[in-house]
Amino acid sequence: MATADVRKANAKEFEMALQDRVMEEKKDRKNVSESYACDMRDKLSDIYQEFVTDSEREKIIAKLQEMEDWLYEDREDETRGVYIAKLEKLKKHGDLI
């Protein structure tokens, strides 16, 4: 294989590895967001129950459901940063407890 062909193959391999990494990071952020929503919902019915009013709980659960609905839509084009921003916005409600 000629040197130029090897360089092209190496560049292509690097590009594919980078794409894989980006996809894995995005998938990880999606999983973290989903886990947060599920965990927070469980905690609101258990260990946080005495620390929130019914109306506060309902508002937070509605936000959690909104996040889960958003997560389960087709999000192939979303970036890792979008998932991070959505989770941070959600945590502003849940982490106040």
C-alpha positions as CSV (number, residue, x, y, z in Angstrom):
1,M,0.0,0.0,0.0
2,A,1.4,3.4,-0.9
3,T,2.2,6.0,1.7
4,A,-0.6,8.3,0.6
5,D,-3.1,5.4,0.8
6,V,-1.9,4.6,4.3
7,R,-2.3,8.2,5.4
8,K,-5.8,8.3,3.9
9,A,-6.7,5.1,5.7
10,N,-5.3,6.3,9.0
11,A,-7.2,9.6,8.6
12,K,-10.5,7.7,7.9
13,E,-9.9,5.4,10.8
14,F,-9.3,8.4,13.1
15,E,-12.5,10.1,11.8
16,M,-14.5,7.0,12.4
17,A,-13.1,6.6,16.0
18,L,-13.9,10.2,16.7
19,Q,-17.5,9.7,15.5
20,D,-17.8,6.6,17.7
21,R,-16.6,8.6,20.7
22,V,-19.1,11.4,20.0
23,M,-21.9,8.9,19.7
24,E,-20.9,7.2,23.0
25,E,-20.7,10.5,24.9
26,K,-24.1,11.5,23.6
27,K,-25.5,8.1,24.6
28,D,-24.0,8.5,28.0
29,R,-25.5,11.9,28.5
30,K,-28.9,10.6,27.5
31,N,-28.6,7.7,29.9
32,V,-27.6,10.1,32.7
33,S,-30.6,12.2,32.0
34,E,-32.9,9.3,32.0
35,S,-31.5,7.9,35.2
36,Y,-31.8,11.3,36.9
37,A,-35.5,11.5,35.9
38,C,-36.3,7.9,37.2
39,D,-34.3,8.3,40.4
40,M,-35.8,11.6,41.2
41,R,-39.3,10.3,40.6
42,D,-38.6,7.5,43.0
43,K,-37.1,9.7,45.6
44,L,-40.1,12.1,45.5
45,S,-42.3,9.2,46.5
46,D,-39.9,8.0,49.1
47,I,-37.1,9.8,50.9
48,Y,-38.1,13.3,49.7
49,Q,-41.8,12.9,50.3
50,E,-41.9,14.8,53.6
51,F,-39.8,17.6,52.2
52,V,-42.1,18.7,49.4
53,T,-45.7,19.7,49.2
54,D,-48.1,17.9,46.9
55,S,-48.1,20.8,44.4
56,E,-44.3,21.0,44.4
57,R,-44.1,17.2,43.8
58,E,-46.6,17.4,41.0
59,K,-44.7,20.2,39.3
60,I,-41.4,18.4,39.5
61,I,-42.9,15.1,38.3
62,A,-44.4,17.0,35.4
63,K,-40.9,18.3,34.5
64,L,-39.5,14.8,34.9
65,Q,-42.1,13.4,32.6
66,E,-41.5,16.2,30.1
67,M,-37.8,15.3,30.1
68,E,-38.5,11.6,29.6
69,D,-40.9,12.3,26.7
70,W,-38.3,14.5,25.1
71,L,-35.6,11.8,25.6
72,Y,-37.8,9.1,23.9
73,E,-38.4,11.2,20.8
74,D,-36.1,10.8,17.8
75,R,-33.0,12.7,19.0
76,E,-30.4,11.5,16.5
77,D,-29.3,15.0,15.6
78,E,-29.0,16.3,19.1
79,T,-25.6,17.0,20.5
80,R,-24.1,16.0,23.8
81,G,-24.4,19.7,24.9
82,V,-28.1,19.7,24.4
83,Y,-28.5,16.7,26.7
84,I,-26.3,18.4,29.3
85,A,-28.3,21.7,29.1
86,K,-31.6,19.9,29.4
87,L,-30.4,17.9,32.4
88,E,-29.0,21.1,34.1
89,K,-32.4,22.8,33.6
90,L,-34.2,19.9,35.1
91,K,-31.8,19.7,38.1
92,K,-32.7,23.3,38.9
93,H,-36.1,22.0,40.0
94,G,-35.1,18.7,41.5
95,D,-32.0,19.6,43.3
96,L,-33.7,22.3,45.3
97,I,-35.1,19.7,47.7
